[in-house]
Amino acid sequence: MVSGGEDIVAKYLILRDQQKRLLLKPMPQTGSSFNLEIDDLEKQQEALAGSVEKIINQHIRETLEDQGIYQPWYKYIG
């Protein structure tokens, strides 16, 4: 398994939840501070997105292997 991967995925999901909470407030704040906070959360998520995708793919691959499920193309994708 990918070492430390769970922490990265958890951080990504926490950032997404923080962004949702901000956007779902009854009357979202307007102005630069609100926009800066949303932009910052989006940038943090974007920075983690590639790693999160690799971690999830690795977990799926390992789970399939543990279950003895193999596909013919595995030998081509490493």
C-alpha positions in Angstrom: 0.0 0.0 0.0 1.0 3.6 -0.6 2.6 4.8 2.6 0.9 7.9 4.1 -1.7 7.9 1.3 -4.6 7.8 3.7 -3.5 11.2 5.2 -3.4 12.8 1.8 -6.8 11.5 0.8 -8.3 12.6 4.1 -6.8 16.1 3.7 -8.3 16.3 0.2 -11.7 15.3 1.5 -11.6 17.7 4.4 -10.7 20.6 2.0 -13.7 19.6 -0.2 -16.0 19.6 2.8 -14.8 23.0 4.0 -15.5 24.4 0.5 -19.0 22.9 0.5 -19.8 24.3 3.9 -18.7 27.8 2.8 -20.8 27.6 -0.4 -23.9 26.2 1.3 -24.2 28.9 4.0 -27.7 30.5 3.8 -26.2 33.8 2.7 -22.7 33.3 1.5 -20.3 36.1 2.2 -19.4 38.2 -0.7 -16.3 40.1 -1.3 -12.6 39.4 -1.5 -12.1 37.5 1.8 -14.8 34.9 0.8 -13.4 34.6 -2.7 -9.8 34.3 -1.4 -10.8 31.5 1.0 -12.6 29.6 -1.8 -9.7 30.1 -4.2 -7.3 28.9 -1.5 -9.3 25.7 -0.8 -9.5 25.0 -4.6 -5.7 25.5 -5.0 -5.0 23.2 -2.1 -7.3 20.5 -3.6 -5.7 20.9 -7.1 -2.3 20.4 -5.5 -3.4 17.1 -4.0 -5.6 15.8 -6.8 -2.8 14.0 -8.7 -1.6 12.2 -5.6 -5.1 11.3 -4.5 -5.8 9.8 -7.9 -2.6 7.7 -7.7 -3.4 6.6 -4.2 -6.9 5.5 -5.0 -5.8 3.7 -8.1 -3.1 1.8 -6.1 -5.7 0.8 -3.4 -8.1 -0.4 -6.1 -5.3 -2.4 -7.8 -4.2 -3.9 -4.5 -7.8 -4.9 -3.6 -8.4 -6.5 -6.9 -5.1 -8.4 -6.6 -6.0 -9.5 -3.1 -9.2 -10.9 -4.5 -7.4 -12.7 -7.3 -9.0 -10.4 -10.0 -6.6 -9.7 -12.8 -7.1 -8.2 -16.2 -5.1 -8.9 -19.3 -4.0 -5.3 -19.7 -2.3 -5.2 -16.3 0.9 -6.4 -17.9 0.9 -3.3 -20.1 0.1 -0.7 -17.4 2.6 -1.8 -14.8 
